[in-house]
Amino acid sequence: MAVGAGVVVLALLAAVGWFAVRGDKIPFLAPDQCVADVGGRTVVLDPSQARYAGLIAAIAVERGLPARAASIALAAAYQESDLRNLRGGDRDSAGLFQQRPSQGWGTLAEVRDPAHAANAFYDALVKVPGYEALEITVAAQEVQRSGFPDAYADHEADARVLASALTGNSPRAFSCRLGDTDAGPAALEDSGLTERADAVRRDVASLFPQQPLGGFEPGGVSTGHMPGSAHYDGRAVDVFVRPISPRNKTRGWAIAQYLVSQADRLDVKTVIFDARIWTAGARSGDGWRDYDPPDRPGDRAVLEHRDHVHVDVY
């Protein structure tokens, strides 16, 4: 019996080892994860962490804050919660930043709301004189008033990488490896979009209210897109960043990479911007690939999605 049990254990260990090795070679065996790569430094997050990192950076972008502000916020959230929306913590602290209702950060429900928590952090940060020039750990401590003031320094390098990618200052630097989603048929909402696509529309409209949205027609599917486009099924939204300019290109990449960071939550299948494409599923591990639309009459800038971010869902 002992010999038989040993054989079983060895077989299980061999199987685990094979899957661990082949997970890097065969996409469907690899775990879902997101990666930011800037300046030779790589940061790996699980999809839940990526969701919150993307939100923290996107709020900084929409508020017109510099990438430095996002770096400070991300370092603080790393230290306080490991980029997780914790239900509780020390005493009455909770949420991404472990903010305490008793210290004026909001109600318990509010500090557990990631958007409220991030905005509250930035509200306090912008009141710190010259925060842009402070060391990240010093600026974070000015906001958080932690009992471990030097701990934020442990996360500075990773926070800078994530901030640079997710604010769009480093294009094509953030992507996720995600499996396919089993999505059934979807009816159109009054917006002309499926339920999943309408959720994306509402999410983008709430987070980036300055950006015009299009690619769909209320009460019916859109027209004028390439054959086979997800627009005809009501599964796609376009987020416009006109006119084409370096500043809008940066903003477009912030939106595009935010959408990838939320792909697991929103069932995003495809994101296209600036002649690059990311797709969930088998090729998601390839990151941002060249996008070469079929030749047809029309403005190449439009065809290559240089003036708008295209996002479609399963």
N, C-alpha and C positions, 0 to 999 in steps of 0.2 A: 504493500500500500504506500509506504514511504517513497519508494522509487517512482511509482506511478504519479504521486502528487508532485514530486520534483520535476518530472517530465512536463506535467501540465503547467507548473509555474514557469519553467524555462520557455515553454511555447508561448505563454502569455507575454513574457518579457520580450521575446523575439518579435512578437506581433506589434507590441507597443513601440519598440525600437524602429521597426520597419515603417510604421505610420509616421513616426517622428521624422525619419529621414525623408520618406517620400512626400511628406507634406510640403517640403520645399520644392519638389519636382512636379507634383501633380496638383493643380490648383484646387480640385474639389476635396482634397484631403487636408488642405491647409486651413488653419483657423481664420475666422474673420478678424481683420485688424486694419488699422489706419496708420499711415506713415507720413511724417514730414521730414524732408531732407533739404537742408540749407547749409551751404558752406562746408560740406563734408561731415556735418553732424546729423545723425538720424535719430528721430524720436518716434517711438512706436506706442500707439494707444489702442485700447479695445474700442469697439464702436460706441459704447456708452460714454467713455471719456472723450472721444472725438466729438460727440454731440455737444458736450458742454464747452469744450475748448472752442469749437466753431461758434457757438452762441456768444461767448465772452468776447471773442475777436470781432464778430459782426456788430455787436452793440457799440464797440469802440469806433468802428468804421462809420456807422450811421450817426454817431454823435460828433463826428469830425475830429476825433482825438487821434494823436499820433500813435504809431505802432508801439512806441515806448510805453504808452499807457496800457496797451494790451499785454505787453511783456510783464509789467508789474502785476496786473490782475491775474494773469495766468500763473505766475510764480506763487502768488498768495493762495490761489485755489489749489495748486499742486500741494503746497505744504499743509493747508488746512483740511483738505478732504480727498487728496489724490484725484482731483477732478471728478468727484462723485457727489451727487446730491443727497447728502446724508440726512436722515430723518432726525437725528439728535447728535449729541456730543457732550462736551464738558459743560456742566450746569445746564443752562437753557439754550446753548448754542445749537445751530442747525444749518443745513444747506451747504452749498458749494464753498462758502467763505466762513462757515461756522460763526455766523453773525448772531448776536444775542438780542432778542426782543427787549430784555431789561436794560440794554444799553442804547436803545433808540433806533435800532436797525429796521424796525417794522414788527408786525405781528408774527407769530410762529408760522402761519400759513404764508406770509409774504417772504420771509427769509428762506422758506423752502421752495419758493418760486424762483427758478434760475434766472429769469429775465429781471425780476425785481432785485434779486441779490446782486447781480452784475451792475445794474444801474445804480444801486445804492453804493456799491464800492466806488464806482467812477464819480458819483456825486461827492464823495468824501475826498477822493484823490485829487480832483481838480482844485480843491480848496487848499492843498498843500503847496506853499510857495516854492516855485522852481522845481517841481517834482520831476520834470523832464531831465534835469541835470543831476539828480540824485542817483546814487547807486540803487539798483532795483530793490535790494533787501531793505535799504533805509526807507525808500518811498513806501514799500509795502507795510513796513512797521509803523510808519506815520499814520496809516489808515487803520491797521488791524489792532495795534497796541497789544501785541502778543506777549505771553510770558517767555517766549523763546525767540527773541528779536533777530537772532542771526540765522535762524533756520531757513529763511526764504532764500538765502544765498545758494543753498543746495540745488535749487531749481531754476536758477537764473539762465543757464545755458539752454536748457530745454525750452523754457518759456520764450526766449528770444527766437528760437527756431520756429516754434508754433506761431508766434505773433507775426513773424516776417512772412510766413506762408499764408496764414489765414486772413491777414489784412490785404493780401494781394501784392505786397511788395516783392515777394518771390514767386513769380508765376510758375505754375505746373509743379509746385514743390510739395503739394499735399494731395494724397489719394488714399483710397481704401480698397482692400481686397475683400469682396463680399460675395456670398453665394447668391444664386438665383432665388427669386421669390415665387411661390406657387400662387399666382393670381388668377382668379376666375373672371368670367365676363363681368363687365361693369356698365351700368346704365348711366346716361348723361344726367348731370344736375342742371338746374336752371341756368347756370353759368355757361353751359355748353361744354363742360368738362366732366370727366368721371370723378367719382368721390375722391380717389387718391390724388388726381391732378388738381382738384379744387382745394384739397388740403395744402398742396404745395403753393398754389396761388395765394391762399390766405396767409400762409406762413411768410412768404416773401413780402406780401403787401404790409404785414404788420411790422416786419423787421427792417425793411427798406422802403418806406412809404414814398420816398422821392422818385423811385424808379417806375417808369411807365411799364405796364404789363400788356402783352398781346398774344397773338397766335391762336386765339379762340374767339368764338362768337356766341354771346348769350342766346340760348334757345336752339343752337345748332352747331355743327362742326365748322371749322375754319376752312378757308380755301386759299389757293395760291401757293401752296407748299410743294416740295418735291414729291413725286409718286412714292407711296409707301410710308410717308411721314406719319408719326404718331399724332400729329395735329388732326388728321382726318378721323381718328378714333376718339378725339377729345382727351388724349392722354398727355398733352404737351402744353407748356407755357413758355413764352419768350419774355425775358427781362431785358429791357432796352437800356443801353448805356451810351446813347448818342449825346453830342457828336463824338466821333472817334478822336481821341486825344490821349496823351500819356496818362493824364490823371484819370480819365474814364477807363482806360485800359486797366489800371491798377484796381479801380473799383470793380470792374467786371471780373477780374480774377478773384477778388475778395468774395463776390457773390457766387462765382462758379465753385470755388473751393469750399465755401460754406455749404452749398448744396450737396457736395460730395460728403462733407462731414455729417450731414443729416440723412444720407441715403438709406441707412438702415432703418431709421425712424419713419421716413416718408415714403419708403418703397420706390426710391428713385432708381431708374434703369439707365438713363443716359444724361450726360451733361456735355454740352459743346460750347466752346468759346475760343475766339482768336485762332481759328484753324487747328484746334486741338479737341480731342474727344476722350471722355472717360466713360466706360460702360461697366455696370455691375455684372456679376456672373463670371464666366470662364476667363475673360480677358481683363478682369478688374485688376489682377496682379500686375498687369503691364503699365498701370498708371495712365498718364496722359499721353495719348498717341496722336500722330499726325492725322488731321481730318482733311480728306481730299474729296470735296463734293463733286458729283457728276457735272461734266460740262453742260451748260445750258445758257441761253441768253439771260442776261441780268447783271446786276451789280456784284462783282466778285466779293467785295467787302461784306455784302449781305449774305451771299451764298456761303462764305467761310465763317459766318457768325462773328464778325469782328465788331459789330455794333450792337450785339445782343447775346445774352446767354440763353441757350436753349436747354430746357430740362424736360424730360419725359419720365413717366412712371410705368410700372408694370400694369 
